[in-house]
Amino acid sequence: QVQVVESGGGLVQPGGSLRLSCAASGSILSIYTMGWYRQAPGKQRELVASIASGGRINYADSVKGRFTISRDNAKNTMYLQMNSLKPEDTAVYFCRASRPFSTNDYWGQGTQVTVSS
């Protein structure tokens, strides 16, 4: 059973930065697609950014140029560097590890990010 655990959320002022981390329980980053999702109150969960096992990266239009996803396979950890944060980035951010064409699909418990002055 794979486990993923997020950390790094918090309260930040508009224009500020945060870095989220997602630690995986095993050496899975090179074979799983890793993604960051977020869910704001009253809204559906949405993809923020993902990085495939082969390294292909995808971003939501709303975060392009501000957020950067990365991974460190040796540390079994994925990151989301978030810069120029806006109030609309406020949400619970979730880490996901999944494999295409597989039932292997694991989510973390989420970490709260609040952007407010």
N, C-alpha and C positions, 0 to 999 in steps of 0.2 A: 504494500500500500504506500503510495507516494503521498507525502505531506508537503505543503508549501505554506510558508508563514511570512506575512508582510510586516514591515516595520518602517518607521520614519515619518509617519503622518504627524500632523499638528496644526497649530494656528499660525498663520503668516499674514503679513500685510500685503495688500495689492502691490504688484511689482516685485515681490520677494521670490525666494527660491526654496525648494525643498528637494531632498533626494529620498525616494522610497527604495526599499530593498525587499527582495523576495528570496528567502532561503529555502532551498529544496532539500528533501531528506536523503536524496541519493544523487548519483551522477547521471542526471537525466537531461541536463540542458542541451547536450549535443544531439539528443534524439527526440526531444519533445519540442513542440511549438510552445513558446512562452508568451504570455500576454498580460497586459494591464487593462483592466476594465474599471469603469466607475459608475456609481449610481447615486444620483442626487434625489432628495426627497420628492416623491410624487412622479418620478421619471423612471423610464426603463434603464436597465443596465446597458451601457454602451462600451464598445471597444475604444480604448485610448491609443494603444500601440501594441504591436506584436513583433516577435522575432522568431523566425522559423529555424528549424534545426540546421538548415543550410546557410543561415545568416541573413536571409531576406527580411527586410524590415518594412513595416507598414504603420502609418500614423493616421489618426483621424484628422480631418481637415482643420478642426478647431484647435489643434495643438501643434500643428506643423510649424517648425521654426522656433518653438518655445520649449518643447519637451524632447528628451533624448532617451531612448531605450538602449540598454546594453546588457551584456552578461559576462560573467567570469566563470567559465566552466570549471576551473580548478577549485573555486570556492563554492560551486553549486549555487550561485547567487545571481539573480537578475536585478537590474536597477532601473529606476525611472528618474532622471534628472528633470526637474520641473522649474523653469525660469519664467520670469515675467508673468507671474501668476495673477489671475483675475478672479473676481468674486464668483463668476460662473464656473470656475474650476472646483468650487466647493462640492464635495461628494465623499462617499466612501469608496476607496480604491481597493480593488481586488486583484490578486494574482491568480493566473490560471496556467495550468500545464496540461497540454493535450496532445494526442497523437492522431493525425488524420486517419480516417477509415478504421477507427478503433474506439472501443468503449472507455479507454483510458482518458479520463477527464477529471482533473482535480482542481479544486478552488481553495483559496485561503479564506480566512475569516474576515478579512478586510481591515483597512486602516483609514481613519477619518482625516480628511484634509479640509481645513476651513480657511478660506481667504477672506479676511475682513479687516477693516480699519477700526 
